[in-house]
Amino acid sequence: MDREAKEKMIQVCQGLIKMLEMTFQGFRTLTQKSIEEAEDVKNEIRQYSSELANSLISKSPSSEKGGEWKKPLLSMSSSFDRMSYNIEGIVNRLQDMVREHILFSNRGVREINDVFQEAMDLLERLPDLILTQDKLLAQSIGKKGKFILKIAKGYSEEHEERLFQGICTLQASPIYLGILESLKAIIVHTIEVSGKIASFSPKL
C-alpha cells in the first residue's frame, strides 16, 4: 500500500472515529445540539472518502497484475462508506428518540453503551493498523470484533424477552434494534478492513 493511500485512509478513519464519538455523546445526552454536531461531521467524511476513491481509481495500473492491486483498496473504501452510512443511521434514530421522547430501559441503555464503546475501541485501532500493517494487530481486531458480535446477538435476543415481559416498549424496540444492528455493521466492516490491510503485510 503506497503512502498516499495510507494517508487518505487514515483521514477517513479519523473522520469516522470523530463522528462515532460524537454520535455516542449524542446517545448519552439525547439533546438536539449533540445530535446535530454529530451530523455536521458527515460532509467532512464524505469529502475524504470521495478523495480516497478518486485517488485509487485514477492511479495507473500496476505492471505486475494490472488493476488487481486496487481491488482490496477499493473494497476498503467501500467499507468505510458503509460505516459512514451506518453511523448516519444511528444519528437518524437518535433524532427520532429526541423528537418522540423515547427512552430505553436502564438495561437497554447499558447494552447500547457497551457495544458503542467496543465499536469505538475497534475503529480507533485502524489508523495504527494502516500505518504498521501488523498482522497480529489485525488478528486481534478480528478476534475481539467477532466476540463483540456474539455479545450483541445475545443482547438482541434478551431484548425480545424484555419486550414480551413488557419491560421494553413497542415504540422503543425498533430504535433499540436499529442502533444495535448499525453498531454491529460498523464492527463487521472494521473486521473486513483489518483483514484487507493485513493482506498487504510482507509474507514471512
Long-range contacts (C-beta under 8 A, 24 or more apart in sequence): 1-73, 1-130, 1-133, 1-197, 1-200, 4-55, 5-52, 5-55, 5-56, 5-73, 6-130, 6-131, 8-48, 8-51, 8-52, 8-55, 9-52, 9-76, 9-77, 9-80, 9-130, 10-127, 10-130, 10-131, 11-48, 11-51, 11-52, 12-45, 12-48, 12-49, 12-52, 12-77, 12-80, 13-80, 13-123, 13-126, 13-127, 13-130, 14-127, 15-41, 15-44, 15-45, 15-48, 16-45, 16-80, 16-83, 16-84, 16-87, 16-123, 17-120, 17-123, 17-124, 17-127, 18-44, 19-45, 19-84, 19-87, 20-87, 20-116, 20-119, 20-120, 20-123, 20-186, 21-120, 23-87, 23-90, 23-91, 23-94, 24-116, 24-117, 24-120, 26-91, 26-94, 27-90, 27-94, 27-112, 27-113, 27-116, 27-179, 28-113, 30-94, 30-97, 30-98, 31-98, 32-95, 32-98, 35-91, 35-94, 35-95, 35-98, 38-87, 38-91, 38-94, 39-88, 39-91, 42-84, 42-88, 45-84, 46-84, 49-77, 49-80, 49-81, 49-84, 52-77, 52-80, 53-77, 72-196, 72-199, 72-200, 73-196, 75-192, 75-196, 76-192, 76-193, 76-196, 76-197, 79-189, 79-192, 79-193, 79-196, 80-189, 80-193, 82-185, 82-189, 83-123, 83-185, 83-186, 83-189, 83-190, 86-182, 86-183, 86-185, 86-186, 86-189, 87-182, 87-186, 89-178, 89-182, 90-178, 90-179, 90-182, 90-183, 93-175, 93-178, 93-179, 93-182, 94-179, 96-175, 97-175, 100-171, 102-169, 102-171, 102-172, 102-175, 103-172, 104-168, 104-172, 104-176, 105-162, 105-167, 105-168, 107-162, 107-167, 108-159, 108-162, 108-168, 108-172, 108-176, 111-155, 111-158, 111-159, 111-180, 112-176, 112-179, 112-180, 112-183, 114-151, 114-155, 115-148, 115-151, 115-152, 115-155, 115-180, 115-183, 115-184, 116-183, 118-144, 118-148, 118-187, 119-148, 119-183, 119-186, 119-187, 119-190, 122-148, 122-187, 122-190, 122-191, 123-186, 123-190, 125-194, 126-190, 126-193, 126-194, 126-197, 129-194, 129-197, 129-198, 130-197, 133-197, 133-198, 133-200, 133-201, 134-198, 134-201, 135-198, 135-201, 137-194, 138-194, 138-195, 138-197, 138-198, 138-201, 139-198, 141-190, 141-191, 141-194, 142-191, 142-194, 142-195, 145-187, 145-188, 145-190, 145-191, 145-194, 146-191, 148-187, 149-184, 149-187, 149-188, 152-180, 152-183, 152-184, 152-187, 153-184, 155-180, 156-180
